[in-house]
Amino acid sequence: MDLSLLKETLSDYATFGGNIGTALQDIPTLLTSILSFFENFGDLADTTGENLDNFSS
């Protein structure tokens, strides 16, 4: 096996590891945003409906 091929392969894994690490760290923030949206869904829908009524009249 050529050492340059091994170096290139390991470099690809290091890049992937860095990228996936960043993505995995952002999962809790994403889940919090989604849960917050659904917790406030009723209020958001009411506000949207009121604003839509004001906009169309």
N, C-alpha and C positions, 0 to 999 in steps of 0.2 A: 504494500500500500504506500502510495506517495504521501510524504509528510505534508505537502501543501494542500492535498485533498483533505487530510485529517484536520488541518488548521482551518480550512474553509468551512468544513462541516461543523466543527465546534464553535466557530464564530457565528454561524447561522443559529445554533441552539442558544447561544448567549443572547443574541438579539431577540429571539423569540421569548426567552425567559424574562428579559427586561420588559418587553411589551405586555406579556400576559400578567406579569406582576402588577403593573400599573392598572390594567383592566380589572383585576381581581380586587385591588384596593378600592376601586370606585363602586363596587357592588353595593355596599351598605348605604352609600349616599343615594344611589339610584333607587333602591328599595324604599328608603325613607321618603323620597319624592313621590313615588307611586302611591304609597300608603297615605300620605298627606293629601294627595289629590282625591282619592276615594273617600277619605274621611270628610272632606269639605265639598263633596260632589253636590249635595243638595243645595248648599248655599251658592255654589258656583252656578248651578243650573238656574236657580231663582234670579240671580243677578243678571245672567245672560238673557233670560226671558224678559225681564223688566227693561233692559237696555235695548233689546230687539223691538219691543213694543214702542219705546220712545223713538227709536230710529225710523221705524216705518210710518209713524203718524205725522 
